[in-house]
Amino acid sequence: MKKINLILLTRIIFLKEMPSKCIFDGCNNHPSFGTTKKIHCSKHKGVEEVDLVHPRCIFIGCPREAHFGTDKRLTCGIHKRENEVYFGKSVCKFAGC
């Protein structure tokens, strides 16, 4: 892995800017990973960086993405409770669409 542009990384941390693309040189993907701020895409994420965009299931030890809840995403399909609804991709409200 190439060295991260430290000047850009420092600017992001201290000026609290959110990059619109991964800070890895030559990468144009949207960032989703970091420790406190989104700075890398999934391809260039570091070992200690986590996904800051997609919420994870609230059950301890479950690595799956949350798609179900009552007012926001809380659980995955395996840990879904009876009263929770799907918050994944939007579904058209028109019948037969």
N, C-alpha and C positions, 0 to 999 in steps of 0.2 A: 504494500500500500504506500502510495506517495505521501510525503509530508504534507500536513495541512498548512494552508497559508495562515501563519500565526498572526499576521497583521490583520487580516480579515476576521479571524476568530476573536481577537482582542477587541476589535471594533464592535462586533456583534454583542459581546459580553458587556462591555462598558457603556455603550450607547443604547443598549437594549433594542437594537434593530432586529427585525425578523427577516432573514433572507428569503427571497422568493424561489431560490434554487439551492441545491446542495453546494456547500462551500468547497468541495473537492474540485481541484483544477480540471476544467474541461467538462464537468458534469452539469447537465441542464435539468435534471430531475428535481421534483419538488421534495423538500426536506420533511421528514416525519420523525426522525430520530435525534436524540441528544440526551443530556443529563438534566438540564433545566430549560433549554431553548431548542427549538427545531433547527438543526444545522446540517444534517446528513440525510441522504436517501437510504433505502434499505441495502443497496449494494455497497455503500461506503460507510455504513455505521460502525462504530467502535465496539469493543467487547462490553464496555460498561454502559453503553447508550441504550435507551429504551424507546419504544414507540410512544410518542407524546400526542398523537392524533387520534388513534383508535382505542377506545376504552376496553379494558380487560375485564373478564368475569370477576365478580367480587368474592367468589369462593376461593379460599386459601389454597394455593398450589395449582390452580387452574390457569393454564396459559392461553386459553381460547379467547377470541374477541367477543365482547358482549354485544348482543343484538336484541335482547328482551328486557322489559321493565314496565313500570307503571307510568312514569313521567319522563324517564331517561333510561339509557342503556345501563343495565346492571348485571345481567347474567347471560351465559351462553345457552345454546339449545339444550345441552345436557342438564344444566342446573336451573332451567326455566321453571318458574312457579306457575300455578294454575291461573292466577289473575293477571299475569304479565302478557303484554302484547309485543309484536315484532316491530322493531325500530330500524330494520335494515334498509334495503333499497325501497324507494317509494313505489307504491302501486297505484295505477290509475284508478280513479273513483268511478269511471264510466264502465257500465256492465259490458262484458265481452271485449274489452280493449286488450 
